[in-house]
Amino acid sequence: MTDRPILAIDTSSMTASVAVYAGQVLAETTWHSGRRHSAELLPVVEETLRRSGMEKSGLAAIAVAAGPGSYSGLRVGVSTGMAMALALELAVVQVPTLEVIAWSLRTACSAATGRIRAAIDVGRGRFASARFAVDESVEQQTEIESGGVAQLVELAVNERSLLAVDLEPWVRLDVERQVGDRLSLASPAATARRAGFLAELAAMRMDRGELAHDGAIEPIYLRS
């Protein structure tokens, strides 16, 4: 896998993350941004670069989580990534957000089923989700589906998948009370945004030559 320095940006949800990666995570910042992505992202990028000891001029690529997710959050991350790549004449790598979620939980995936149902809030009580098989690579097994919490839980229970989704604490508690041990649910810490995993997948794509054409990123938006 390439060890060329990558700046990874994930603003798909209200929890955002930035990482600098070069064969390993050199620095990573994950925080609850809420709806403040536009004000907070660039200062966090600068601070994460500083802690990594990496100059912008030393970067080889910008990696961006391309959705689905929050419309406003994705717009900020994508536009920032494209602007930086253009200014610095860097390659751009886009990775679907659900793929990043599934990859981040590959070691927690049930040994019995090997399946992860990765999901993300797209607004108005709706979640985008897909099932993945994860081993040395990540493979999407279903089309992206959109539905409420009840539909999401039913999918995961029926297919015996590990459900990876960032839920509000009261929603998680309600789901656990209603479904009990019929559902395998990833922990809150395990489902937090981690741009280091985005960077790992981006490095794999760089090795395969999968770069965004002319630096253009095509976000995956779903109607909420």
VOBA-1610 file (N, C-alpha, C; in pm, whole numbers, padded with zeros to 5 digits, always signed):
BEGIN
Met+00084-00120+00000Met+00000+00000+00000Met+00088+00125+00000Thr+00043+00226-00074Thr+00121+00348-00083Thr+00143+00414+00053Asp+00262+00473+00071Asp+00288+00550+00192Asp+00298+00699+00160Arg+00245+00739+00041Arg+00244+00880+00005Arg+00148+00955+00097Pro+00186+01073+00146Pro+00103+01144+00245Pro-00034+01184+00191Ile-00136+01154+00270Ile-00275+01182+00233Ile-00340+01265+00344Leu-00413+01368+00306Leu-00500+01440+00399Leu-00641+01391+00375Ala-00704+01335+00478Ala-00838+01278+00466Ala-00940+01363+00540Ile-01053+01389+00475Ile-01159+01474+00531Ile-01291+01401+00525Asp-01357+01388+00640Asp-01490+01325+00647Asp-01585+01417+00723Thr-01678+01476+00650Thr-01780+01563+00712Thr-01919+01512+00678Ser-01933+01378+00669Ser-02060+01318+00627Ser-02170+01330+00731Ser-02131+01350+00856Ser-02232+01354+00963Ser-02198+01466+01060Met-02274+01475+01169Met-02249+01580+01267Met-02119+01556+01344Thr-02068+01432+01342Thr-01935+01405+01392Thr-01839+01406+01274Ala-01743+01496+01275Ala-01650+01512+01164Ala-01512+01459+01201Ser-01428+01437+01099Ser-01294+01384+01126Ser-01197+01425+01016Val-01073+01451+01056Val-00965+01486+00966Val-00843+01403+01006Ala-00770+01351+00910Ala-00650+01273+00940Ala-00540+01300+00839Val-00416+01288+00883Val-00300+01289+00795Val-00239+01150+00804Tyr-00216+01090+00688Tyr-00179+00948+00681Tyr-00064+00931+00582Ala+00035+00851+00620Ala+00143+00816+00530Ala+00192+00677+00568Gly+00117+00575+00527Gly+00148+00438+00569Gly+00101+00408+00710Gln+00072+00512+00785Gln+00015+00504+00919Gln-00051+00638+00949Val-00135+00642+01052Val-00199+00767+01091Val-00097+00852+01165Leu-00062+00968+01109Leu+00033+01059+01172Leu-00037+01152+01270Ala-00160+01189+01239Ala-00242+01272+01329Ala-00386+01258+01285Glu-00476+01264+01383Glu-00619+01249+01353Glu-00699+01331+01454Thr-00802+01398+01405Thr-00891+01476+01491Thr-01035+01437+01459Thr-01108+01394+01561Thr-01250+01361+01547Thr-01326+01442+01650Trp-01432+01510+01606Trp-01505+01595+01698Trp-01651+01608+01656His-01736+01643+01754His-01878+01664+01726His-01894+01806+01673Ser-01909+01817+01542Ser-01917+01948+01477Ser-02060+02000+01468Gly-02158+01909+01477Gly-02297+01953+01461Gly-02318+02012+01323Arg-02366+02134+01318Arg-02384+02204+01190Arg-02280+02313+01170Arg-02164+02299+01235Arg-02061+02404+01231Arg-01944+02367+01140His-01965+02276+01046His-01856+02230+00960His-01785+02346+00889Ser-01862+02438+00833Ser-01802+02544+00753Ser-01710+02633+00835Ala-01742+02653+00964Ala-01658+02738+01049Ala-01541+02661+01110Glu-01557+02532+01131Glu-01458+02457+01208Glu-01360+02374+01125Leu-01398+02339+01001Leu-01317+02242+00927Leu-01175+02291+00897Leu-01161+02409+00837Leu-01027+02455+00799Leu-00932+02473+00918Pro-00978+02531+01031Pro-00888+02537+01147Pro-00844+02400+01196Val-00934+02301+01190Val-00897+02166+01232Val-00798+02104+01134Val-00817+02128+01006Val-00722+02079+00906Val-00582+02134+00935Glu-00574+02264+00960Glu-00444+02327+00987Glu-00380+02269+01113Glu-00459+02251+01218Glu-00405+02199+01344Glu-00361+02053+01329Thr-00439+01973+01254Thr-00403+01833+01235Thr-00275+01820+01153Leu-00262+01904+01051Leu-00138+01906+00974Leu-00019+01944+01063Arg-00039+02043+01148Arg+00068+02086+01238Arg+00113+01973+01329Arg+00018+01902+01387Arg+00053+01793+01479Arg+00118+01676+01407Ser+00086+01659+01279Ser+00145+01549+01203Ser+00289+01579+01162Gly+00326+01709+01165Gly+00458+01748+01118Gly+00468+01754+00966Met+00350+01750+00900Met+00346+01748+00755Met+00308+01886+00701Glu+00383+01935+00604Glu+00348+02058+00535Glu+00250+02027+00422Lys+00167+02125+00387Lys+00074+02105+00275Lys+00149+02068+00148Ser+00266+02128+00130Ser+00344+02102+00010Ser+00395+01959+00001Gly+00393+01888+00115Gly+00439+01750+00117Gly+00331+01649+00090Leu+00207+01694+00079Leu+00095+01602+00056Leu+00095+01550-00087Ala+00046+01427-00103Ala+00033+01367-00237Ala-00111+01366-00284Ala-00206+01369-00189Ala-00346+01358-00229Ala-00437+01408-00117Ile-00559+01443-00157Ile-00667+01474-00065Ile-00772+01364-00079Ala-00810+01303+00032Ala-00916+01202+00031Ala-01040+01259+00096Val-01155+01235+00034Val-01281+01291+00084Val-01386+01180+00092Ala-01458+01174+00205Ala-01574+01086+00217Ala-01685+01147+00133Ala-01734+01072+00034Ala-01821+01129-00069Ala-01970+01108-00045Gly-02007+01055+00072Gly-02148+01036+00099Gly-02191+00893+00078Pro-02317+00865+00108Pro-02422+00958+00151Pro-02399+01011+00292Gly-02484+01107+00330Gly-02475+01166+00462Gly-02549+01298+00466Ser-02511+01384+00557Ser-02571+01516+00571Ser-02541+01600+00447Tyr-02643+01658+00387Tyr-02624+01736+00264Tyr-02528+01852+00289Ser-02553+01929+00394Ser-02470+02046+00421Ser-02328+02005+00461Gly-02317+01899+00542Gly-02186+01852+00583Gly-02103+01804+00465Leu-02162+01724+00378Leu-02091+01675+00260Leu-02046+01790+00171Arg-02135+01888+00155Arg-02103+02002+00068Arg-01977+02073+00117Val-01965+02092+00250Val-01848+02160+00306Val-01722+02077+00284Gly-01727+01948+00314Gly-01610+01863+00299Gly-01565+01850+00155Val-01660+01831+00065Val-01627+01815-00076Val-01569+01944-00134Ser-01632+02057-00107Ser-01584+02184-00162Ser-01446+02219-00105Thr-01425+02191+00023Thr-01294+02218+00084Thr-01186+02129+00023Gly-01217+02001+00008Gly-01121+01908-00050Gly-01085+01944-00193Met-01185+01980-00273Met-01160+02017-00412Met-01078+02146-00422Ala-01112+02244-00336Ala-01040+02371-00340Ala-00893+02353-00301Met-00867+02272-00198Met-00729+02248-00156Met-00652+02172-00264Ala-00716+02072-00323Ala-00650+01994-00427Ala-00615+02081-00547Leu-00707+02169-00583Leu-00683+02259-00697Leu-00568+02355-00666Ala-00570+02414-00547Ala-00468+02512-00511Ala-00330+02449-00500Leu-00325+02324-00450Leu-00197+02258-00426Leu-00157+02163-00539Glu-00245+02154-00642Glu-00222+02064-00756Glu-00201+01920-00709Leu-00297+01873-00628Leu-00292+01739-00571Leu-00396+01648-00635Ala-00370+01519-00626Ala-00469+01420-00667Ala-00583+01419-00566Val-00702+01379-00612Val-00819+01368-00526Val-00870+01224-00529Val-00898+01170-00412Val-00955+01035-00402Val-01086+01045-00326Gln-01194+00995-00386Gln-01322+00996-00316Gln-01361+00853-00279Val-01412+00838-00157Val-01451+00707-00106Val-01592+00717-00049Pro-01685+00628-00087Pro-01820+00633-00031Pro-01817+00619+00121Thr-01896+00700+00188Thr-01896+00702+00335Thr-01935+00568+00395Leu-02033+00499+00338Leu-02076+00371+00394Leu-01963+00268+00386Glu-01881+00278+00282Glu-01766+00188+00270Glu-01665+00215+00381Val-01646+00342+00414Val-01555+00378+00524Val-01606+00322+00656Ile-01735+00336+00681Ile-01795+00285+00805Ile-01774+00134+00816Ala-01801+00062+00707Ala-01785-00084+00708Ala-01639-00123+00732Trp-01547-00055+00664Trp-01404-00087+00679Trp-01356-00064+00822Ser-01407+00041+00886Ser-01363+00074+01021Ser-01403-00032+01123Leu-01504-00115+01089Leu-01554-00215+01183Leu-01524-00358+01139Arg-01429-00374+01048Arg-01405-00509+00995Arg-01360-00607+01103Thr-01284-00560+01203Thr-01238-00653+01307Thr-01349-00689+01404Ala-01455-00606+01410Ala-01567-00634+01499Ala-01676-00714+01431Cys-01662-00734+01301Cys-01764-00803+01224Cys-01781-00946+01275Ser-01904-00990+01282Ser-01935-01124+01332Ser-01862-01231+01253Ala-01789-01317+01323Ala-01717-01425+01257Ala-01814-01524+01193Ala-01936-01529+01246Ala-02035-01624+01194Ala-02092-01579+01060Thr-02113-01449+01043Thr-02179-01402+00921Thr-02086-01321+00831Gly-01990-01251+00890Gly-01900-01169+00810Gly-01969-01053+00740Arg-02083-01007+00795Arg-02160-00902+00729Arg-02175-00780+00820Ile-02169-00663+00758Ile-02191-00537+00828Ile-02299-00458+00754Arg-02398-00411+00825Arg-02497-00318+00771Arg-02452-00178+00814Ala-02387-00106+00722Ala-02338+00028+00750Ala-02448+00129+00719Ala-02469+00225+00809Ala-02577+00322+00791Ala-02534+00460+00838Ile-02599+00563+00782Ile-02570+00700+00820Ile-02696+00784+00810Asp-02709+00878+00901Asp-02824+00969+00906Asp-02819+01062+00785Val-02930+01069+00710Val-02938+01161+00596Val-03042+01271+00621Gly-03092+01278+00745Gly-03184+01385+00781Gly-03329+01343+00786Arg-03407+01416+00867Arg-03551+01396+00880Arg-03588+01254+00920Gly-03505+01195+01007Gly-03534+01062+01059Gly-03506+00949+00964Arg-03434+00976+00855Arg-03404+00873+00756Arg-03255+00838+00759Phe-03228+00712+00726Phe-03091+00662+00723Phe-03065+00595+00588Ala-02946+00619+00534Ala-02900+00548+00415Ala-02816+00430+00462Ser-02834+00315+00403Ser-02759+00197+00448Ser-02736+00099+00334Ala-02636+00014+00353Ala-02607-00096+00261Ala-02535-00204+00338Arg-02543-00327+00289Arg-02472-00438+00353Arg-02339-00461+00284Phe-02237-00488+00367Phe-02102-00510+00316Phe-02046-00641+00370Ala-01961-00703+00289Ala-01877-00814+00334Ala-01737-00757+00348Val-01675-00781+00461Val-01544-00720+00488Val-01445-00827+00531Asp-01330-00828+00463Asp-01221-00916+00502Asp-01091-00838+00478Glu-01013-00879+00379Glu-00895-00802+00342Glu-00934-00681+00257Ser-01057-00683+00207Ser-01112-00572+00131Ser-01257-00555+00175Val-01325-00457+00119Val-01464-00434+00154Val-01548-00441+00028Glu-01656-00519+00032Glu-01740-00541-00085Glu-01885-00506-00052Gln-01943-00414-00126Gln-02084-00379-00107Gln-02171-00486-00170Gln-02263-00542-00090Gln-02344-00654-00136Gln-02486-00616-00175Thr-02532-00498-00135Thr-02668-00455-00168Thr-02665-00312-00219Glu-02774-00272-00282Glu-02791-00132-00320Glu-02811-00048-00193Ile-02784+00081-00202Ile-02809+00171-00090Ile-02959+00186-00072Glu-03006+00165+00050Glu-03148+00177+00083Glu-03169+00292+00180Ser-03288+00351+00178Ser-03321+00462+00267Ser-03445+00426+00347Gly-03439+00450+00478Gly-03554+00419+00563Gly-03535+00473+00703Gly-03636+00455+00785Gly-03630+00499+00923Gly-03556+00399+01010Val-03548+00429+01139Val-03476+00342+01233Val-03536+00202+01236Ala-03668+00193+01240Ala-03733+00062+01247Ala-03699-00024+01126Gln-03700+00035+01008Gln-03667-00039+00886Gln-03520-00081+00887Leu-03435+00007+00934Leu-03292-00021+00942Leu-03264-00139+01034Val-03326-00137+01151Val-03308-00245+01248Val-03361-00376+01193Glu-03477-00372+01126Glu-03535-00494+01069Glu-03443-00556+00965Leu-03382-00473+00880Leu-03287-00523+00781Leu-03171-00596+00848Ala-03111-00531+00948Ala-02994-00588+01016Ala-03028-00719+01087Val-03145-00723+01152Val-03187-00844+01224Val-03210-00959+01125Asn-03281-00930+01016Asn-03316-01035+00920Asn-03195-01092+00849Glu-03095-01009+00822Glu-02978-01059+00751Glu-02864-01098+00846Arg-02888-01082+00977Arg-02790-01117+01081Arg-02659-01043+01060Ser-02671-00914+01037Ser-02554-00829+01017Ser-02523-00749+01143Leu-02397-00713+01158Leu-02359-00615+01260Leu-02406-00479+01211Leu-02489-00411+01290Leu-02540-00280+01251Leu-02444-00172+01300Ala-02388-00096+01206Ala-02295+00012+01238Ala-02360+00144+01203Val-02410+00214+01305Val-02477+00342+01283Val-02460+00429+01407Asp-02439+00558+01384Asp-02424+00654+01493Asp-02563+00706+01529Leu-02613+00666+01647Leu-02747+00703+01691Leu-02741+00795+01812Glu-02842+00881+01823Glu-02855+00959+01946Glu-02873+00862+02063Pro-02818+00894+02181Pro-02824+00801+02294Pro-02964+00751+02326Trp-03064+00839+02321Trp-03200+00796+02355Trp-03257+00703+02250Val-03218+00721+02124Val-03264+00632+02017Val-03200+00495+02034Arg-03070+00493+02063Arg-02998+00367+02085Arg-03061+00289+02200Leu-03090+00359+02309Leu-03149+00293+02425Leu-03285+00233+02390Asp-03365+00307+02313Asp-03497+00258+02272Asp-03484+00134+02184Val-03388+00135+02091Val-03365+00019+02004Val-03322-00102+02086Glu-03231-00083+02179Glu-03182-00193+02262Glu-03294-00253+02346Arg-03383-00167+02396Arg-03495-00216+02477Arg-03593-00298+02393Gln-03617-00254+02271Gln-03718-00319+02188Gln-03667-00446+02120Val-03540-00446+02081Val-03488-00557+02001Val-03405-00654+02084Gly-03340-00602+02188Gly-03262-00689+02276Gly-03149-00758+02204Asp-03127-00887+02237Asp-03012-00959+02182Asp-03036-01013+02041Arg-03149-00978+01981Arg-03171-01019+01841Arg-03089-00934+01745Leu-03039-00820+01792Leu-02962-00729+01708Leu-02820-00715+01758Ser-02723-00728+01666Ser-02583-00700+01697Ser-02557-00555+01658Leu-02533-00470+01758Leu-02522-00326+01737Leu-02383-00278+01779Ala-02312-00216+01686Ala-02178-00163+01717Ala-02188-00054+01822Ser-02086-00040+01906Ser-02087+00056+02016Ser-02077+00200+01964Pro-02119+00298+02046Pro-02110+00439+02004Pro-01968+00482+01965Ala-01868+00440+02043Ala-01730+00479+02011Ala-01685+00417+01880Ala-01730+00294+01853Ala-01689+00224+01731Ala-01748+00286+01605Thr-01859+00358+01619Thr-01924+00415+01502Thr-01894+00563+01482Ala-01807+00620+01565Ala-01767+00760+01546Ala-01686+00773+01418Arg-01694+00889+01353Arg-01619+00912+01229Arg-01469+00903+01257Arg-01395+00827+01175Arg-01251+00812+01188Arg-01189+00829+01051Ala-01130+00945+01025Ala-01074+00974+00893Ala-00952+00889+00861Gly-00891+00828+00963Gly-00779+00738+00938Gly-00820+00619+00852Phe-00942+00568+00874Phe-00991+00457+00793Phe-01021+00503+00651Leu-01073+00623+00637Leu-01092+00682+00504Leu-00960+00689+00430Ala-00856+00733+00499Ala-00724+00745+00437Ala-00670+00608+00394Glu-00691+00504+00475Glu-00646+00370+00437Glu-00710+00325+00307Leu-00841+00343+00296Leu-00910+00305+00174Leu-00865+00390+00056Ala-00840+00518+00081Ala-00791+00606-00024Ala-00655+00560-00075Ala-00568+00517+00016Ala-00436+00468-00023Ala-00449+00345-00114Met-00543+00256-00081Met-00567+00138-00166Met-00613+00181-00304Arg-00701+00280-00309Arg-00751+00329-00439Arg-00640+00395-00519Met-00551+00466-00451Met-00438+00527-00521Met-00351+00420-00583Asp-00330+00310-00513Asp-00250+00200-00567Asp-00315+00143-00693Arg-00448+00149-00700Arg-00520+00097-00818Arg-00541+00206-00924Gly-00493+00326-00897Gly-00509+00435-00993Gly-00647+00495-00998Glu-00724+00479-00890Glu-00862+00528-00888Glu-00867+00669-00830Leu-00841+00768-00913Leu-00842+00907-00873Leu-00960+00977-00939Ala-01011+01082-00874Ala-01122+01157-00931Ala-01076+01228-01057His-01158+01222-01161His-01123+01282-01290His-01114+01433-01277Asp-00998+01488-01317Asp-00975+01633-01312Asp-01002+01693-01174Gly-00983+01611-01071Gly-01003+01661-00935Gly-01148+01681-00896Ala-01241+01636-00979Ala-01383+01657-00951Ala-01437+01544-00863Ile-01510+01580-00759Ile-01571+01483-00669Ile-01721+01480-00695Glu-01778+01363-00703Glu-01921+01347-00727Glu-01986+01292-00600Pro-02038+01378-00514Pro-02098+01332-00388Pro-02218+01242-00411Ile-02239+01152-00317Ile-02355+01063-00321Ile-02461+01123-00229Tyr-02562+01185-00288Tyr-02669+01246-00209Tyr-02794+01158-00220Leu-02862+01139-00107Leu-02990+01069-00106Leu-03096+01163-00055Arg-03212+01155-00113Arg-03324+01233-00064Arg-03361+01185+00075Ser-03377+01277+00171Ser-03411+01238+00308Ser-03561+01216+00320
//
